[in-house]
């Protein structure tokens, strides 16, 4: 009985009082309305995303595109960096350098909420023939 009391008081009770913080983030990234498509056949693909709860409203966003996943993850994309765009839109069209056929491009969205908290997520798409 004493062992159980010790276990509860010193190990279980503190855990039961912790509150889990729901982390907001950018989710469901899509290129041409597909998740990680292989064979995008447009020179200006549409990129869109969603925001998870509890973000009430997106204040601004930035899109970064490149061929190196590490660079894109670190906010460095030599193909396109949209810069900071003050908008609640969650859809934009690629406006960077010409996309090469059959290349995997990584892209990332940085989104800021109404409290200027930054959230980010990244994914890839593979270009097709660019007809």
N, C-alpha and C positions, 0 to 999 in steps of 0.2 A: 504494500500500500504506500509506503514512504517513497519507494522508487517511482511509482506512478505519479505521485504528487510532485516529486522533483522534476520528472520528465515534463509534466504539464506546465508547471510554473516557469521553468527556465528555458524550455525548448518550444513547446507548442503555443503557449499563450502569446508570446511576442509575434509569432507568425500570423496568428489569427487577427491581430490588430492592424496588419499592414494593408494599405489600400493600393490597389492596382491602378496605375495610371494608363488610360487608353492613349496610345500613341497615334497621332494623326500622321497621315502620309499620302503621297501621290500613288494611286493604284490604277490598275487596268489600262496600262499604256497600250495604245494601238496605232498601227500604221495602215492607212487605207482601211480602217475599221477591222483590222485583223491583228491578233496577238502574235508578235514575232514572225511575220510572214516571210516566206522564202520565194522570191520571184516577183517583186513589185515592179510593174511595168509602166511607171509614170516618172517623168523628170521632176515633178513637184508633188511628192506624196503628202497626203494629209496626215497629221499627227494629232492624236487626241488622248485625253486622260481623264480620270475621275479623282475626286478627293474623298478620302474616308472621313468618317465622323470622328471628332467633333468639329472639324473645320466648317464654319458656317458660310464663309464667303472667301473666295480667292481674291487677293488684292492685286497681285502681280505674278508674272511667270517669266521664265527664261528657258529656252531650248538650246541644247548643245548637241552637235552631231560630229562624229569622227569615226575613224577606222580602228583606233586603239581603245579598247575598253577601259584600260587603266587611266588613260588621259581623260576620257569622257567622264569617268567617275570622279576625277579631280577637277572638273569644270574646264577642261581644255579640249576643245574640238576644233580641228583645223578645217573641217568641211563647212560648218556653220555654227555661229553663236548669235542667237537672236538679240542678245543684250536684254536688259530688263524692260519688260513690256508691262505697263500698268493697265491691267485688264482682268476681268473676271472670266474671260473666255477660256475654254478648255479644249480648243481646237485651233490649229494653225496649219499653214501650208509651208513646206520646206522652201526656203529662199536662199540657199547657200550655193557653194560651188557645184559644178556639173557632177552628177552621180555617175560613176563608172559601172558598166554592166557586170553582173555576177560578183559583186563585192558585198561583204557583210559590213553594215554600218551600225554603229552603236549610237543610241541617242538617250538623252537624259532631260528630264523636266525638273527644274527648281521652281517651286511655287511658294508664295508668301501669303499668309492669311491676314485677317484684319488686325492682328496684334503684331505684325511684322515677324512672325515666327516662320522660319524657312523649313520646307519639307522637300524631299527629293526622291526620285526613283529613276532607274534606267533599264533599258532593254535593247534589242537589236531588230534590224530587218535586213534581208538580203535583197539586193537589187536584181531585177531581171534584165531583159534586153533593152529596156528604155525605148520602146517603139514610139 
